[in-house]
Amino acid sequence: MSRSSPAPATKLGLFGGTFDPIHHGHLIIAEWIASELGLERVIFIPVAEHPFGKKERITAAFHRLQMVQLALDDFPHFALSDVEIRRGGVSYTIDTLNYFKQNWPLAELYFFIGGDNLAEFHRWKEYQTLLELARFVVYDRPGEELPAHLPKEKFLFVKAPLIEISSSLIRERIKKGLPCRSLLPTPVWRYIEENQLYGCKSSTGLSVEE
């Protein structure tokens, strides 16, 4: 897990999510944004609980951390942080940004958000302070416009490939025994199979596609 000492000045991408499970769409977004903005590193930050009062059950943190690490092993400029898992409960973006600013004081922070978050951004905890700590990289929602009350210089719109993959789709297909192996990094699929996550049946030693 990421518990590094302060690093030299760098451009650091922060990518939060449930990652339940992590899939190719997440990796494509992170790699594309890193390339477009010249980020030296992207840190994946699994949440402990759903934000905004969502009640949907999340897979145990241990499994999600293991799957993210397996997915990132082939990407030397990607890293995993368990800061929100260790904190427990619902993590607010302000707490996470403060953590990274304290541990990487010279870094320029770039926090990834989906375009569907723009309309409610002003409701985020201490949102004005957030704008002082980082720039926000908006992806995956073509046509979204920045609300007039938000400063344009603090938001970057990146036209990353629109990948129609979601973790909920993958969970549903696994539950139904439908093929989805191609949507996930191979080590992640093997982990799901070996641990029988999301209702995956592996007692025969065969994947659901086989």
C-alpha positions as CSV (number, residue, x, y, z in Angstrom):
1,M,0.0,0.0,0.0
2,S,1.1,3.6,-0.6
3,R,2.7,5.1,2.5
4,S,5.6,6.9,0.8
5,S,7.6,9.8,2.2
6,P,7.3,13.2,0.6
7,A,8.3,13.2,-3.1
8,P,9.8,15.8,-5.3
9,A,7.6,18.1,-7.3
10,T,5.4,16.0,-9.6
11,K,2.1,15.8,-11.3
12,L,0.0,13.3,-9.4
13,G,-3.3,11.9,-10.6
14,L,-5.8,10.7,-7.9
15,F,-8.4,8.2,-9.0
16,G,-11.0,7.2,-6.4
17,G,-13.8,4.6,-6.7
18,T,-15.3,1.4,-5.4
19,F,-13.4,-0.7,-8.0
20,D,-15.8,-3.5,-7.4
21,P,-14.2,-4.9,-9.4
22,I,-11.6,-2.9,-11.3
23,H,-11.8,-3.4,-15.0
24,H,-10.2,-2.4,-18.3
25,G,-12.3,0.8,-18.5
26,H,-10.7,2.1,-15.3
27,L,-7.2,1.4,-16.7
28,I,-7.9,3.0,-20.0
29,I,-9.2,6.2,-18.4
30,A,-6.2,6.4,-16.1
31,E,-3.7,5.8,-18.8
32,W,-5.3,8.2,-21.3
33,I,-5.5,11.0,-18.7
34,A,-2.0,10.4,-17.6
35,S,-0.7,10.7,-21.2
36,E,-2.8,13.7,-22.0
37,L,-1.8,15.7,-18.9
38,G,1.8,14.4,-18.5
39,L,1.1,12.9,-15.1
40,E,4.1,11.1,-13.6
41,R,1.9,8.8,-11.4
42,V,-1.7,7.9,-11.0
43,I,-2.8,6.6,-7.6
44,F,-5.9,4.4,-7.3
45,I,-7.9,5.0,-4.1
46,P,-10.6,2.4,-3.3
47,V,-13.3,3.8,-1.0
48,A,-14.3,2.1,2.2
49,E,-18.0,2.9,1.8
50,H,-20.2,4.3,-0.9
51,P,-20.4,8.1,-0.9
52,F,-23.6,10.1,-1.0
53,G,-25.6,7.7,1.1
54,K,-25.7,4.9,-1.4
55,K,-26.8,1.7,0.3
56,E,-25.6,-0.9,-2.2
57,R,-23.3,-3.5,-0.6
58,I,-19.6,-3.3,-1.5
59,T,-17.3,-6.3,-1.6
60,A,-14.9,-6.6,1.3
61,A,-12.1,-4.1,1.2
62,F,-9.5,-6.8,1.3
63,H,-10.7,-8.4,-2.0
64,R,-11.0,-5.0,-3.7
65,L,-7.5,-4.0,-2.7
66,Q,-6.1,-7.3,-3.9
67,M,-7.8,-7.0,-7.3
68,V,-6.6,-3.4,-7.8
69,Q,-3.0,-4.3,-7.0
70,L,-3.2,-7.3,-9.4
71,A,-4.5,-5.0,-12.2
72,L,-1.8,-2.4,-11.6
73,D,1.2,-4.7,-11.5
74,D,1.9,-4.2,-15.2
75,F,1.7,-0.4,-15.0
76,P,4.8,1.0,-13.3
77,H,3.3,4.5,-13.2
78,F,0.2,3.4,-11.4
79,A,0.0,2.8,-7.7
80,L,-2.5,1.8,-5.0
81,S,-3.3,3.7,-1.8
82,D,-5.4,2.2,1.0
83,V,-5.8,5.6,2.8
84,E,-9.6,5.6,2.6
85,I,-9.9,2.0,3.6
86,R,-7.7,2.6,6.6
87,R,-9.7,5.7,7.5
88,G,-12.9,3.7,7.3
89,G,-16.5,4.9,6.8
90,V,-17.4,7.5,4.2
91,S,-14.3,9.4,3.1
92,Y,-14.7,13.0,2.0
93,T,-12.6,14.2,-0.9
94,I,-11.3,17.1,1.3
95,D,-9.8,14.6,3.7
96,T,-8.1,12.6,1.0
97,L,-6.7,15.7,-0.8
98,N,-5.4,17.0,2.6
99,Y,-3.7,13.6,3.1
100,F,-1.9,13.7,-0.3
101,K,-1.0,17.4,0.1
102,Q,0.6,16.7,3.4
103,N,2.5,13.6,2.2
104,W,3.4,15.1,-1.3
105,P,3.6,18.8,-0.4
106,L,5.3,19.7,-3.7
107,A,3.0,17.7,-6.0
108,E,0.4,19.2,-8.3
109,L,-2.7,17.2,-7.6
110,Y,-5.2,16.2,-10.3
111,F,-8.4,14.5,-9.0
112,F,-10.4,12.5,-11.5
113,I,-14.2,12.9,-11.6
114,G,-16.9,11.8,-13.9
115,G,-18.8,14.6,-15.6
116,D,-22.0,13.6,-13.8
117,N,-20.5,15.1,-10.6
118,L,-20.3,18.6,-12.0
119,A,-23.8,19.7,-11.2
120,E,-23.5,18.7,-7.5
121,F,-19.8,19.7,-7.0
122,H,-20.8,22.7,-5.0
123,R,-22.4,20.4,-2.4
124,W,-19.2,18.5,-1.7
125,K,-17.7,19.1,1.7
126,E,-15.6,22.3,1.7
127,Y,-15.7,22.5,-2.0
128,Q,-14.0,25.9,-2.2
129,T,-11.1,24.5,-0.3
130,L,-11.0,21.6,-2.7
131,L,-10.4,24.0,-5.5
132,E,-7.3,25.4,-3.7
133,L,-5.8,21.9,-3.2
134,A,-6.2,20.3,-6.7
135,R,-7.4,20.6,-10.2
136,F,-10.2,18.4,-11.3
137,V,-10.0,16.2,-14.4
138,V,-13.5,15.5,-15.9
139,Y,-13.9,12.4,-18.0
140,D,-16.5,10.1,-19.5
141,R,-19.5,12.4,-20.0
142,P,-19.4,14.0,-23.4
143,G,-21.4,17.2,-23.7
144,E,-21.3,18.1,-20.0
145,E,-20.7,21.7,-19.3
146,L,-19.1,23.4,-16.3
147,P,-21.6,25.2,-14.1
148,A,-21.1,29.0,-14.2
149,H,-20.2,29.3,-10.5
150,L,-17.2,26.9,-10.8
151,P,-13.8,28.4,-11.9
152,K,-12.8,27.2,-15.4
153,E,-9.1,27.1,-14.6
154,K,-9.6,24.5,-11.9
155,F,-11.4,21.9,-14.3
156,L,-9.8,20.1,-17.2
157,F,-12.0,18.2,-19.6
158,V,-10.2,15.2,-21.1
159,K,-11.8,13.4,-24.1
160,A,-10.9,9.9,-22.9
161,P,-12.3,7.0,-24.9
162,L,-15.9,6.3,-23.9
163,I,-15.8,2.7,-22.6
164,E,-19.2,1.2,-22.0
165,I,-18.0,-1.0,-19.2
166,S,-19.2,-0.8,-15.6
167,S,-18.4,-2.8,-12.5
168,S,-22.2,-3.3,-11.9
169,L,-22.5,-4.8,-15.4
170,I,-19.6,-7.2,-14.7
171,R,-21.1,-8.2,-11.3
172,E,-24.5,-8.9,-13.0
173,R,-23.0,-10.9,-15.8
174,I,-20.9,-13.0,-13.4
175,K,-24.0,-13.6,-11.2
176,K,-25.9,-14.8,-14.3
177,G,-23.1,-16.9,-15.6
178,L,-22.6,-14.8,-18.7
179,P,-19.2,-14.2,-20.4
180,C,-17.3,-11.1,-19.2
181,R,-13.7,-12.3,-18.9
182,S,-12.6,-10.0,-21.7
183,L,-13.7,-6.9,-19.6
184,L,-11.2,-7.6,-16.9
185,P,-7.4,-8.0,-16.6
186,T,-6.6,-11.7,-16.5
187,P,-5.2,-11.7,-13.0
188,V,-8.3,-10.0,-11.7
189,W,-10.6,-12.5,-13.4
190,R,-8.6,-15.4,-11.9
191,Y,-8.8,-13.8,-8.5
192,I,-12.6,-13.5,-8.8
193,E,-12.8,-17.1,-9.9
194,E,-10.5,-18.5,-7.2
195,N,-12.4,-16.6,-4.5
196,Q,-15.9,-17.1,-6.0
197,L,-16.7,-13.4,-5.8
198,Y,-20.0,-12.0,-7.2
199,G,-21.5,-15.5,-7.4
200,C,-18.8,-16.9,-9.6
201,K,-18.9,-20.7,-9.7
202,S,-15.4,-22.2,-9.8
203,S,-15.9,-25.5,-8.0
204,T,-15.3,-27.4,-11.3
205,G,-12.1,-25.5,-12.0
206,L,-13.7,-24.0,-15.2
207,S,-14.4,-20.4,-15.8
208,V,-18.0,-19.4,-16.7
209,E,-16.9,-18.8,-20.3
210,E,-15.5,-22.4,-20.5
